[in-house]
């Protein structure tokens, strides 16, 4: 963890704390960052939806799953 000084909109932070159900500014900021990263990662995955062709049948998938 690192400590830093940042200038933030107090009303925005309070609204985020309330919306997320957290008590501290640090928790609100951490959750907001995590959610932002999660959404960006999901967008990248969805960008590839239907664009990757995989030639596997059920038996091959089952064997791959069993191999771990």
Buried (B, 14 or more C-beta within 10 A) or exposed (E): EEEEEEEEEEEEBEEBBEEBEBEEBEBBBBBBEEEEEEEEEEEEEEEEEEEEEEEEEEEEEEEEEEEE
